[in-house]
Amino acid sequence: MAASKCTSLSGALTRQLLDSVDSVLFDCDGVIWRGDQAIPRAPEVINSLKKNGKRVFFVTNNSTKTRQMYADKLGKLGFDATADEVFGTAYCSAMYLKNVCKLDGKVYLIGSNAMKQELEEVGIQPVGVGPDPISGVQIDWANVPLDKEVRAVLVGFDEHFSYMKLNRALQYLCNPDCQFVGTNTDTRLPLEGGKAVPGTGCLLRAVETAAQRQAQVVGKPSSFMFECVASQFDLDPQKCLMVGDRLDTDIMLGSNCGMKTLLTLTGVSTVAEAEANLKSECPHRQRMVPDYYVDSIADILPALQA
Amino acid sequence: MAASKCTSLSGALTRQLLDSVDSVLFDCDGVIWRGDQAIPRAPEVINSLKKNGKRVFFVTNNSTKTRQMYADKLGKLGFDATADEVFGTAYCSAMYLKNVCKLDGKVYLIGSNAMKQELEEVGIQPVGVGPDPISGVQIDWANVPLDKEVRAVLVGFDEHFSYMKLNRALQYLCNPDCQFVGTNTDTRLPLEGGKAVPGTGCLLRAVETAAQRQAQVVGKPSSFMFECVASQFDLDPQKCLMVGDRLDTDIMLGSNCGMKTLLTLTGVSTVAEAEANLKSECPHRQRMVPDYYVDSIADILPALQA
């Protein structure tokens, strides 16, 4: 049905699209909420989708919250949601280390308490969470005591990121058997009013530069995020719709995995950017063109309530 | 005289090379010393060069010391050297901000006390040196108080590098009029026994990723380092010999500026790497082939004492 791409979604087309899928995957920030405020009518959209028999999932690159913390926030904002519908990179990184890396040992974690919890939940012991101030001189840093049971370095969002953490990661990663995983490569966390703070991508790039190695990245657009959902809920990508506000993560994930894709304009990317990708002859950029776009996910509500 | 490149330097050739230059520029770590120990006989080499009427300069990407601190270290190890022969990136970055950027205002400095001193020496006021711990939440970070007189961000080696410093640099660099300078891009600081700690390149990469801008880099192989020496001492590059242990910084600087180049094998790079560059058909790699190489700079001593 997606004869042409980057189509404005409205009227009968919306109904047709929804009829063609059984599962809808939503990015969170910029899609169903902004900061601590729900996008107007977004809770009705999610709840109506469920009433219409669709399965709904929340797929986010944010690594600072556990599944349960997300479920609590969703509930508070009026979304009908449970923790097992939430796939954040804190949880997915734990699954990745356990099921893909088959990690047998501890992980040196540059990340949050939420990541620590999700790792412990799957039986992996993280070390390194919290501040790690510097002392001594270079030769002391190079000989910093290491935990001999650490078999992987995991980098997520960490407000306590410091030179000593960067150094500790380097010392672990000098061992070629030590695995190297990053939650995501987002360079900035956008906030209200056009402001932004540095994202995990900056921290990961620093560690990659020191280690002279590339991390395996778990978050969107890596297909692992979808595989994580798909394997647990037996999803057929052709019957899935990926809804997001970013072309380089959400829409790219959808394209990479064979899902239908819907760009919503309440967040980062614009239609002009999508159309520029469409007109380019670059295969990479073609994967950053959504099938459809809407001003807000509230626009699909009439089709759900008809 | 350099008919073929990457030639082992010995015998009459050494004399011929030295006769063809009036100035010799030395990298420091891995060339004239390693850590706190002089390379055997290196002080005799430097002192004999001077006795033979050559001008000698010390050109280093290390940003953690002032010119005076370098002169003191050189003196202690037996080198006949003065502060005005030392060109480190702490000093050269101050010169760059003053003379190239024509900076009119303060600089937000991710760097050391030595960098602070060199900036103050040329009349530039740095802010930000020392620890900068995190507090609050994302929205507080985005609204962190900024110094309205800051007109540039300078990134050098900073053991107090932290998420908050990264964030503060981002907030300054969101202003497109704020200039962005890095001391150097070395990814690691090599230490004895094959150990290493993260170099300034890691910190700079993190800030570049957050700011979505590329820094102007002062250090080798940027030709500014040579121009800084050349303008003060009226050097003719064709009568200069650049001596270093790294192909990607020292030898590349020599090639970029039209100097003769000598690789010494007491540090990072190997002859095999140089020969691989020579055999490659890549113009970029060709600039990382030295004219000559020696096992140690001590090897040129006989030619100086003959």
Interface residues (C-beta under 8 A of the other chain):
Chain A: G35 P131 P133 I134 Q138 I139 W141 A142 N143 D158 E159 H160 F161 S162 Y163 L166 N167 L170 C174 T187 R188 L189 L191 E192 K195 A196 V197 P198 G199 G201 C202 L203 R205 A206 V207 T209 A210 Q212
Chain B: G35 P131 P133 I134 Q138 I139 W141 A142 N143 D158 E159 H160 F161 S162 Y163 L166 N167 L170 C174 T187 R188 L189 L191 E192 K195 A196 V197 P198 G199 G201 C202 L203 R205 A206 V207 T209 A210 Q212
